[in-house]
Amino acid sequence: MVSGAVAAVAAALAGLAVLTLLVLIGWIAAPHAGLGLTGVLRTAAMLWLIGHHVGFALHGAGRIGMLPLGLVLLPGALLWRAGRWVVRAGGIIHLRHVVSAALALAVPYALVAWALALASRSAQAAPSAAQALICGFLLALVAGGLGGARALAPWPQLTALLQDRPRSVIVGMVGALAVLAVAGAVLAGASLATHLGQYDTLSESLAPGAIGSVLLLVTQLAYVPNAIVWAISFTLGPGFAFGNGTVVAPTGAALGQLPAFPLLAALPQSGAMHTAAPAWLTVAVLALPYLAGIAAGLLLVRAAPTPSWEAAPVWGLVCGVAAGAVLGVLAAFSGGPLGNGRLAAVGPSGWQVALVAALEIGIASAITAGIANWIRLGGRPRLGRLGAVAVAGAGSAGAAGADAAAGAGAGAGGAGAGAGDAGAGAAGAPAAGAGAGAGASAARTGAGAGSGGSAGAGAGSGAAEGQTVPMGAGQVVPVPGQTTPLPDHAVPIPRSGPDADDGHTIYVDPWAGDGDTTPLRGPRGPAALP
């Protein structure tokens, strides 16, 4: 607990130091009357809270919630390092203890954020103390927990701890988000590149100076993640707004007067989007979410294929729902009000983005996962081990012509052949007795038999219906399923090649007579009763 508090205070102070330095540079370059050192520190604390996505109320304007997502990277990276330090300093070696370490870091960090929100209040701006407490805790818990988990093992080992199905869903979701992030970045960059003239005009109208230009550039870079999320919302269809009654979507754009911020030059002019862009480009933009869903389905099946045809599309839909939920949260945090006036609604709608993304990505991922899994299985359902054995046994029984031997396999045909030769090759009463014994054995294996002297004929006909196996010196016949005592002439003679002994086969010497009293030698192979 002590190490967590120390790491929390150190991470907060490090972030404050970086932002204070930036505010000092701006204050020295463009000093303003009435803003002393206390105002510099208060402004730095406000920027630190904005980095945690804490909104504030501006005197005379209203609530400001349109905050840069890029500024979250600074406290997130510091909390990542703090989580690693807490795990290593505490000697934690089990993954389940990382949660306790993350809580030990998040609780004091949230208290520091709450205290700074109260201390940085002034007559001009008042940050939300409740948001500071909640956002500080969540950011420290997530970033610190991930950093602590990474201190124990690399990511491949950590993801291997998950079950196959959750891991495949996460992999597919990350793949879909990556495709959309790249597409959003390309779309936003291309839109800005086509409006470079307006960008330069807005930059010159501000006349920021040398140091002011650097600070302005840093501010615009902090808003780049917001622009990417807005571009993703544009490709999904709902688009985004920049003021009450405005919309920017693939179907058209309707905007009012925009603030003099150079990055806003990338927004299309009202009514000029369809006249400048060809129709195929609009179709290609709208197809991007479906491409992301296809990538998600392929990654899902590759990470953990399923032997069931019905399961793969279901998990593909789950992957799309998870991606939609993440995009909805990002869309909600990427926008916010800029006062209580006309710009009270800025950015995309979180629930609309989540719903549309879940449908588009989920459907495309479900179809792709089903097709990819079907191809991976060779176009047929994968049989279990027992099912394959049953099918093989049924086929062998049909070839032998035995209706009652549905699960006996190919051994029934061999047994019938041996019984038929034994009945036909012997003479007299001893032969009849041997034939009856073989016929009884053949009856149990599905070959059919009679009694007495007709048993040999019945067994022989059973063999003829299957496959006749001529016997000679040194050749043996396997009799699977034999449970009767071995006769005196049973001599194990092992085989070689594809029919090698598997340790469960009885070998019979057909040339030994009933009167043979030669003592048996010990077994010379793995032959034994099954």
N, C-alpha and C positions, 0 to 999 in steps of 0.2 A: 504493500500500500504506500509506503514511503517513497519507494522508487518510482511509482506511478505519479505521485504528486510532484516529485522533482522533475520528471520528464515533461509533465504537463506545463509547469511554469517555464521550463527552459524552451519548449516549443513556442509558447505564447510570446515570450520575450524576444526570441529570434525573429518571429514574424513582425512584431512591432518595430524592431530595429531596422529591418529592411524597408518597411513602409515609411518610417520616420525619416530615413535618409532621402527617400524620393520626395517627400513633402518639403524637407529642408532645401533641396535643390530647387524646387519650384518656387519656394518662398524667397530665396536669395535672388533668383533670376527675375521674378516679377513681384516685388514686395507690395503689400497692400496696407493701407492705413488701418490701424486698429487691430491687426492680427499679429500678436506677439508670440513668444515662445510657447505660452500656454495654448494659444490657438493652434499652433503647429502640432503639439502633442495630441490635442483633441481631434484634429483632422486625421492624424495618423491612426488614432484609435477607431475613428469612424471607417476609414478604409480597411482596417483589420476586420471589423465587424462585417463590412460589405463582402470581404473575401469569404466569410462564412455564410453568405446569403442572408444577412440580417437586414431587413428593410428599416426605413426610418421615415419620420414625418417631418417635412420641411415647412418652416413657418411661412404662411401666405400662399403656399402651392399645394400642399396636401401630401399624401403618402407616396413615397418613391419605392417601387419594387422591381423596376427594370434594372437588374444588377448583372454585372459581367460574370459569366461562368468561368472564364479563364483565370480569374483571380483566386478561385478556389484551389488551384494547383499549388499555390504557395503554402497555405496551412496544411493542405493534404500531404505534401511531400515532407514537411517537418513532422507531422504526426506519424507518418510512416516510419521515419527514422526513430522517433521516440518509442514507438511500439517495439521495434527491433531491440532497442537498448533495454527496455523493461524486461523483455524475455531473457536476454542474455545476462543482465545483471541479477535477475532473480533465479538463475539456474534452472529455468523451466525446460523440461525435456519431453513432456507429454502435450499433445495437441489440445486435449480437453482443458488444460490449465491456461491456454492462451486467452480464453474468454474472460477468465478472472483478471488476467493482466490487462486486457483491453478495458474492462470496467474500472480497474484501478487508475487507468490513464484518463478515461472519459469523464468520470465524475468530477475530479478537481479541475479539469480543463473547462467543463461546462460552467463551473462556479467562477472561474477566471473570466470567461466570456460575459457572464451575467454582471460581474462587478465592473468590467470595462463599459458595458452598455449603460450602466447607471452613472459612471464617472464621466463619460463623454457627452452627456446631455448638456445642451445649451439653449439659449433662447431662439437660435436659428434652426437647430435640428435636434431631434430626439429619437434615438434608435429604440427599437422594440426590445425590452428586456426579456420577454417571454421567448421570442424568436432566438435571441442570443443563447439562452439556456438550452433550448431544444436543438437548434442547429449545431451548436458547439458540441453537445453530447453525441449526436448522431455522427458527425464528421469524425470526431476523435475515436468513437467506437469502431467505425468501419475502417478508416485509414490505419489506426493503430492496431486493430485486430489483424488486418491483412499483412501489415509489416511484421507483426509478431509471428504469424504463421509462416511467413516466408523465411524468418530467421531459423526456423526448425528444419526445413527441408525445401528443395526446389519445387517449382510448380508441378512438374510431371509427377513427382511422388505424392504431392498433396491431392492432386486430382485423381490419382489411382486409388485413394482411400474411398472415393465415392463408388456407389454401385453403378453398374453399366448403364442403366437407363437414365438416371439423373445426370450422369456425366455426358451422355450423348445429347440430352436436351440442352445442357449448358453450352456444349460445343456448337450445336446448331444455332442457338440464339446468338452467341458471340459472332459466328460467321455472318449471320444476317445483319447484325448491327454494324459489323465492319464494312460490309458491302454498301450499306446505306450511308455510313459516315464518309467513305471515299466519294460516293456519288454526290452527297451534299456539299462536300468541300470543292469538288470540281465544278458543280453548278454555281455555287456562290462566287468562286474565283472567276469563272467565265462571265458571270453577270457584271462583276466589278470591272473586269477588263474591257467590257464593251461600253462602260460609262466612265472611262478615265478622265475625259474632259470635264465632266461635272465634278468628279472627285478633286481635281486640281483647283477648280473654281471655288469650291467650298473651303478647301484648305487655305487658299490665299485670302479669302474673305475674313478668316479668323485672325490672320496676322499673328501667329503665335511666337515668332522669333525662333532662334536656334534651339535653346533649351526647351522652350514651349513646344516646338515641333517634335522633339524626342518624347516628351511626356504625352503629347497627343497620340503619337504612334503607339506608345505602350498601352494607352487606354483603348485604342482601336484593336490592338492584338488581344486584349483581355475580352473583347466582345466577339472575337472570331468564333469561339464555340457556340455562342448564341446564333450567329449567322448560319452555321452549319446545321443546327437543329431546325432553324426556320426553313432552310432549303429542303431538309428531309420532310418536313410537314408539307411543303409545296409539292414534292413528288408524290406524297400519299394522296393528295387531293383536297383536304380541308384548307390548306394554306395557312395564312396568318393575317393578323390585322395590325394596323398602326394608327390607332385612333378609333373613336366611336363611328360606326357606320362605314368602315373601310375594310377592304379585303384584298389580298394578293394570292391568287390561286391559278392553276392551269386554265381555268375557264375565263379568266380576265382579272384586271386590276382596277381598283377604284381607291385612290388615295387623295388626301387633302394636303395641307401645308405641312412640310416635314421640318424638323429641327435642323439647324446648321451643323450637322455632324458628318464628316466626310464619308464615313463608311456607309451611310444611308444612300449614297449615290448609286449603290448596286441595286436598289429597288427599281422595278420598272415603272415607267410613267403610266398614268391612267389612260387606258384605251390604246396604248402603243405596243402592248406586248404581242398581240395577235398579228398586227400588221408587220412587225419586225421579224418574228420567228416563223419558220415554215411549219406546216401542219405535222410533218413527220417528226419534227423535234418535240412537239408536244406529246405525241404518242410515245416516243422513246422515253421521255421523262416520266410519264405515267406508268411505263413498264418496269421501271427500276425496282419498285417494291416486290414485284413478282420475281424478278431475277434474284433478289435477296432471299425470297422464299425458296427458290430452287436451290440456291447454295446451302440454305439451312437444311433442306431435305437430304441432299447428298451427304453433307457432313454428319447428319444424324444417323443415317444407315451405315456409313463408314465407321463411325465410332462404336456402334453396337447394333448389328443387324439382328433381326428377330425371325424365328422360323414361322411365325404366323403372318398371314397376309393381312389380316384385319388390324393387327396391332401397329404396324408401321405408319399408316395414315393417321391413326389416333395420336401417336406421339409426335408426328409432324405438326398436327394442329396445336398440341400443347406447346411445342416450340414457338409457333407463331404467336400464341397468347402471351408467352413470357416476353418475347421481343416487343410486343405491343405495350405491355405494362411498363417496360423500361423506357420506351419512347414517350409514353404518356407522362411519366414523371419528368423526363428531361424537357418536354415541351412546356410543362407547367412552370418549371424553374427558369426557363429561358426567357420568359416574358414577365410582365407585371405592369402596374400603373406608373405613369409619369405625372403624377399630380391628380387633382380631382376634376380637371377640365376635360377638354376634348381628347387628350391622350390618356384617359383613364383605362383604356383597353388596348394593350400593346402585346403582340406575340400570338402564338398559336393557342388553341384550346386543348388543354390536356386530355380531357375525356374523349373528344372527337378524334384526336390523333391516336389514342390508345385503341379505340374501337375499330377504326379503319385499318390501322396497322395489323391488329390481331386477325382481322378477316382476310386482308390481302396476303400477308405473309403466311398466315396459317393455312389457307386453302392451297396456295402454291407449294408450301412445304409438305402438306399432307399428300397431294397428288404425286409430287416428286419422290417422296419417301416410299410410297406404295410401289411405284414403278421400279425404282432402284432396288428395293428389297426383292421384288419379284424377279428381276434380272439376276440379282446376286444368288438367288436360290435356283437358278437354271430354268426358270419358267414353270416350276412345279413346287408344291409344298414339300417341305423337308419331313421325311418320316422318322419317327423315333426308332430305337433299336429293336424294340419288341415288334413294332409294325413291320419292319423290314424282314425280320425272321419269319413272321406269320405269312407274309406274301411269298417268300421263298419256299416255305414248307408247303403252302397250298399248291404252288406250281409243280413241285416235285411229286406231290401226291396225285395230281391230275395226270402227269405223265405216266405214272405207274398203273393208272386205271383203278385205283382203290377209292371208293366213295367214302368209306368209313375212316380213312387215314388222313384227315384234313390238316393236321399239324405234325405228321410224322416226318416229312421231308423225304429226301432221296434215298434214305437208308432202307425203306420198305421194299423198293425194287431190288436192291442187292440181296436182301434176305430171301425174297421169293425165288431169285435165281439160284441161290445156294441150296434152297430146299428142293427145288425141282431137280437139280443134278444129283443131289443125294438120293432122291426117290428113284430116279431112272437108272443110276449106276449100281445099285445093290440088287441082290437076288435072295429069294427065300424069305423065311420068316424074319431073320435079323434085318433084312432090308426093309421089310414092311414096318417093323418096329421103328427103325431109324426114320423112315418116311413119315410115320405118324408123329414122331417127336418134332421133326422139322416142320410138318404141316401145322402142328399146334403153335409152334413159334411163329410161323408165317401168318397164322390167323390173328395173333396178337398184334402184329405189325401191319395189318391191313391187306395181306396178300390173299387171304381166304384159304380154308383147309377143310378137309373131311376127317375121317378116322380110319385106322387100320391101313390096309393096302391102298385104298383110294386116296389117302392123305398125300402120298408122293405125287400122284397125278394132279391133285388140286394145287399143290405147291408149284409143280412144274408149269401149269397153265398160268399161274400168277406171275411167274418169272417171264413167261413168253409175252405177256401183255406189257411188261415193262421193258427190260433190256437183258438179253441172254448173255451171260458172262462165261465163256469157256474156261475150264480149269485145267491146269497142268501142274507139273512138278514145280514146287517153290512158290506157287501162287496162292494167295490167301483171300478170304472173303470176310469183310467186317460185318458183325452182327450187332448193331447198336440196340440198346435197351435190354440186353440179356441179363436176366436176374436169376436163372436157374443155375445149379452147381455145374461146374465144368466137368465134362467127361474126361475119361482117362487119356484120350488121344488129343486133348487140346494142347497144342504146342505154340507158343508165341513166336512168330516169325515177323520181325519188323520190316516195314516198307521204307522206301526212299522216294524223293521227288515230291510232286504236289500232293500225293496221297500219303504223306509221312504220318507216322503214329502221333496222335495227340494225347496219348495217355489214357484214353477212354475207349479202346477198341479191343475186342476179343478175336484172336486169330485161331482158325480151326484147320487142322490137318486132314484133308479129305481122304487120304490114302491109308490112314490107320484103321485097322479092323477092331471089332468088338473084343476079340480074343487077345489082343495085344496087351501083354503084361509087362512090357519093358518099363522099368521105373523111370519116372519123369525126372528130368534135371530141373534145376532152378530156372526161373524166368531170365531170359537174356535180353530184356528190353523193358520199356515202360508200360507193357501191356498189363492191365489189371481190370478189375470190375469197375464199372462207372460208379 
